[in-house]
Amino acid sequence: MTIIAEIQGEKNSILSGERIALNFLQRMSGVASLTKEYVDIADKIAITDTRKTIPGWRNLDKYSVKCGGGYNHRRNLGDGVLIKDNHIVAAKTQGLSIKELINRSRRNAPHTIKIEIEVDNLNLLEQVINTNVDIIMLDNMNDSEIIESIKRINGKKLVEVSGNVDKKRLKNLNLISGIDIVSIGKITHSAIALDLSLKF
């Protein structure tokens, strides 16, 4: 048995709050522990969470990720501009090119906000490499596509990899030079709560 915390107080008060406190500790410990497993594999790559958190628990989930050695991605839409596939499609229906979409995003965002764009193929990558985005997210690409993308980006932008990254895949990504960030939804949406109990 491992003791992780000790509390003192009136017995009835402790018992009335037992389950709520354990629920919080179990969930948060599970997220922190899973994050630590990914961080230990990642070596020089920064592991970040996503917004795939339990409703109402985002701040707690993200705090737990930091406790596990990870980093926080955006907490909300105001933390950064992330241009995703649906945004690109919506912009095209309005007659906007990707470059125009990015320029409009830059004009409307505060100067302190970074702009990131999600790309899932090399053709789209070529359209964004020389724009003024700060980060390029390589989404659901295989290893050979990631290697080719990094070669083409050639250090001009931060490179983030995302999409169904498990521990086995992360070990492979760790061998690829040029990846700055790997964002992993699993560390919050699939974390298993630790089995904790309260003993007098």
N, C-alpha and C positions, 0 to 999 in steps of 0.2 A: 504494500500500500504506500502511495506517495501522497504526502500532505502538501497541498498547494496554497492553502490559506487557513488562517485561524481567526475566529470572531468571538467576541464576548458580548453578552447582553442578557436580557430577560428571556427565559426559555420560551414563553408563549409567543413573544414577538419574533424570535428566531424561527420558530416552527411555522408561523403564519406566512413568513416571507420565503420559506425554504425553497419551494418549487419554482417560484419566479426567479429567484437568484440563481438556482441551478440551471434553469433554462437559458438564461443569459450566458452564464459561464460556459456551459456545454457547447452552445452554438459558437460563441466567440473563440473558444479554445480550439474548436474544430477547424474554423477558418484560419486561425493563426498557424496551427500545426500543418495543415495542408499547404499553406503558402510557404512555410519553411522548407517543406520537402522540395518544392519547385525551385526555391531560391538556392538551395544547396546543389541542385543539378546545374543551375544556370551559369555559374562561374562569373563571367564578366558582363552578362546580359542583364539588364534591369527587368524584373518581373513586376508587372502592374495588374491591377484588377480592372474590372469594367463596371458598367452601371447595372449589371445583372445581379441585383441584390434583392433581398427580401423586402417587400414594401414596408416602409416605416423603420427599417433597420439599416439604411444605407450608411449613416455615420458610424454605427457600431461595426458593420461589416468592414468598412474601409479602415477603421481604427485597428481592427483585428489583423487585417492584411499588413499594416505597418508593424504591428507587434511581431509578425512572422518574418519580417525582413523585406517585405515587398514595398512597392510604391503605389500611390493612388493615381489612377487616370482621372478623367473628369468626374466630378460629383453630380454636375447638372449641365444643362445646355449652355449656361453662362460662363462656364469655366474654360471653354475653348471651342473653336469651330472645328467640327469634324464633318467633312463632306462625304456622305455615304452614297452607295449606288442609287438609292431612291431619290436623293437630291439631284444627282446627275440626270436621271431620267426626267424628273420634274422640270429641271432647267431646260432640257432639250425641247420639251413641249411648249416652252415659252420662247423658243428660238435662241437660247443662250448657249454659246460654246462653253467648254470646260474652262478655258482661259478667262472668258467673261464672267463665269460663275465665281471663279477664284478671286478675280479683281473686285467684283461686287462685294464678296465676303470681306476682303481686306479693307475696302472703303468703309464698310458698315461696322466693323469690329473695332473695339478699343485697341490702341497701339500696344497694350500690354498682353493681348490675347494671341496665342499661337493658332495657326491654321494647319489642319491636317486633312489629307484626302486619302480615301480608301481606293485601292486599285486591285483588280483581280486578274489582270492579263497584261501582257507586255505592250500591246497596242495602246491601251489606256495609259500605261506608265510613260510611254514616249510623249504623250500629250501633256503630262504634268511635270516632267523633270525640270524644264526650264521656266516654270511659273514661279510665283513668289510664295508658294506654300512652305511651311517650316518642316513638316513631317509627312512622309509617305508611308501609309500602312499597306503592307502586302497581305492581302486577305485571301485565305484559303488557297494559297499557291503551294505547289509541290517544291521539293528541295532544289531541283534543277532550275525552276522558274525563279526562285528566290535568289540563287547564285547569279543568274543572268541579270536579274533586276538590280542587285547590288553593284554589279559590274557597270551597268549603264548609269546608275545614280552617281557612282564614282565620288562619294563623299560630299555631294552637294547638299544633301538633306539628311535629317535623322531618319533612320529606317526602323519601322515597327512591323513586327510580324504578328498576325492574329488568325484565329480560325481553327477550332478543334485541336488545340495543343494539349496533349497529354504528356505524361512523364517520358514515355518512350520517344515521342516526337521531339520533346525538348532536348533530349540527349543528342539527337541528330542536329538540331538547330545550333546547339552549343559548338559544333564543329565548323560552322559556317562563319567566316570572318565578315564583319561589317554590319551585323544585326545589333542595334542599340537597345531595343525594347521588345519584349514579348508580352502581349496582353492576354490574360487567361481568365475567361468567365468561370471556369470550373472551380477556381479557388473560393468563390462565393456561392455560386448556384448549386454546386454539388458537394460541398463540404459536409462531412459526417460529424455530427456532434460527438464530443468526447463523453465517455461514460463517467460521470462524476456523482458523488453522493455526499451527504452531510452526516457526520457522526458526532454524537456528544462524547 
